[in-house]
Amino acid sequence: MTRPETARALGATLLTAGGTATSFHHLWWETGVFWALALFLAEGVIRQRRARSGRERRARVEAERAELAARGPAPLPVPCCRIWRSSEGAAHGADCTRPPAARTTLRDAEQRILDQLDDDTRDTA
């Protein structure tokens, strides 16, 4: 909390206490005035905190956008093997440089088909 927010919150607390004290003495008009002023100050505190948090959030978002703009466009992925575009990450050739954890394990029949396709592309190339 900033100093003005703290001062307003303390003022609202004191006015609430004063309103409560006057209500014990059946001074209803004064009680209403004290509580109305306390609500006014509390509303000011809430308004200030929301405005401050909004400014901080906008500054944070602006800094993130500036950082992303300074980086430039994201680089395109580097091909990991000859069939990286057509495979969509599902199956790769023997020359694939992707980490083993990122590769999909193939069943024997799928691996035979992939090997056959790989051999066919070597023959035509």
N, C-alpha and C positions, 0 to 999 in steps of 0.2 A: 504494500500500500504506500502511496505517496503521502507527503505531509498534508496537502489539502484534503485528501480522502480521509486520512486519519483524524484531522481536525473536525471534518463534517460528521464522521461516525461518532466521535466523542461528543460533539454537540447534540446529535440525535439521541444518544444515550442519556445525556444529562437532561434534555428536555422531556424525554419519556419518564425519567425518574421524577422530575418536577411535576409533570402531569399526574403521575400516580399519587404523589404526595398531596396534591390539591384535591384529588378525588376523595381521599380519606376525610377531608374537611368539608366535603359536599360543595365545593366551589366549582360547579360544573362548567361555567363559561370559561374559566381559566384553564380547566382540565382540557377542554376542547382546543383552546389556543395552543397550549403546550404540545399536545399530541399532533396537531396539524403541522406545527413548525418542525416537530421531530420527523414526521413523514416526509415533509418537504426536503429536509436535509438528507434523509436516507435515500430518497429518490435521486438527489444530486450525486451522492456517492456512487450509486448504481450506474448512473449515466456516465460519470467520469471513468469508472472502471471499464465499462463496455467500450467507450471511445478509445481508451488507452490500449485495451487488448486488440481492438480493431486496427489501430495504427501499427501495433507491433506485428500483428499477423500480416498486414499489407506489406510492411517492410521486409519481413521474412520471405514472403512469396516473391517480392520484387528482387531480392538478393538471389534467390534460387533461380529465377528466370534469367537474371544477368549472368550467373555462373553457367547456366546451360547455353546461353547465347555465346559466351566467350569460348566454350569448348568447340563450337561449330557443329556441323552435322555428324551424326554417328557414322563410323566407318562401316563399310559393307563387310559381311563375314568373309573370311578367307576360305576358299574351297579346301576341304579336307581330303577329297579324293576325286576321281574323274566323274563319278555319278552322283555327286552331292546335290545337284539341282533337281534331278528327277526322282531321287529317293525320298525327299522330304524328311530325312532323318531316320527313316525306318530301317533301311538296310544299306550297307556300304560295302565297297570292294575291299580286297585284301590290302590295298595300298592306303587305306584310310588312316589319317593321323589323329582322329578324334580320340579322346581318352576312352579306355575300355568301359568305364562306368556310364558314359553317355551313349554307347552303342546299344542297339537292340540285339538280343540274342535270337538267332534264327534256328528253326527246326532243321533237321537234316535235309528234308526235301526242299525247303526254301534255300538252303545253302547250296545244294546241287544246282538248282535253277540259276542262282546268282553266279556261281562259278561258270556255268555254261554261257550265260550272258557276257560275263567278263571275257571268256575265251573268244566268243563271237566278235566282240568289239575289238579285240587285239588282232584278229585275222583281217578285219576290214580296214584297220587303221594303217 
